Amino acid sequence: DAGVTQSPTHLIKTRGQQVTLRCSPKSGHDTVSWYQQALGQGPQFIFQYYEEEERQRGNFPDRFSGHQFPNYSSELNVNALLLGDSALYLCASSLEGKGETQYFGPGTRLLVL
Amino acid sequence: AQSVTQPDIHITVSEGASLELRCNYSYGATPYLFWYVQSPGQGLQLLLKYFSGDTLVQGIKGFEAEFKRSQSSFNLRKPSVHWSDAAEYFCAVGPMNTGFQKLVFGTGTRLLVSP
């Protein structure tokens, strides 16, 4: 049973560009959350998708957007990249419901030059 | 506002010695509590979680954590550390009263294990 997978593993972009990160949830999971982990920090919640809709969002600008597909996989899009967007982006999947455990993927490391 | 404090940025422990990593949280009510471990260049692996019931919870790899409501703490312990335990450890809280699963993480504690 595959766990949470993310692609690509690493990415280098320049300021102003756009990037798309992808996530496939653990088998049977229907909820996907995205987190940003800056160097030396804990992960910070970006947003969560369930039933193909964003249902909760952290303190991130509209440059960060996402999508969830009918097969529950998800994409994170970041427009107009800034140097400060350089981070490890983590996807977590879970079942919908109170207190369901989130399982994390290995992350995509984004470097913005 | 919800927050998690891990007061120790780095901890060095000798192999075979005991370990305690501290975690304090600020939350409107009793939250769900988690400890995750992150090895270099890796994602997060769940060590253990507290939802309700017995305040001493057992996790994987010989770890345990104790929830103390009066102190708003959820400290992680291990009686005998192995070199492979060297990693970054994150405490996190999540809401108990909704189906939303937004986790709030601490800044992490890096564990170094000396021979």
Interface residues (C-beta under 8 A of the other chain):
Chain A: V4 T31 S33 Y35 G40 Q41 G42 P43 Q44 F45 Q48 R55 Q56 G58 L90 A92 S94 E96 G97 K98 G99 E100 T101 Q102 Y103 F104 G105 P106 G107
Chain B: V4 Y32 F34 Y36 Q42 G43 L44 Q45 L46 K49 F51 F90 A92 G94 M96 N97 T98 G99 F100 Q101 K102 L103 V104 F105 G106 T107 G108
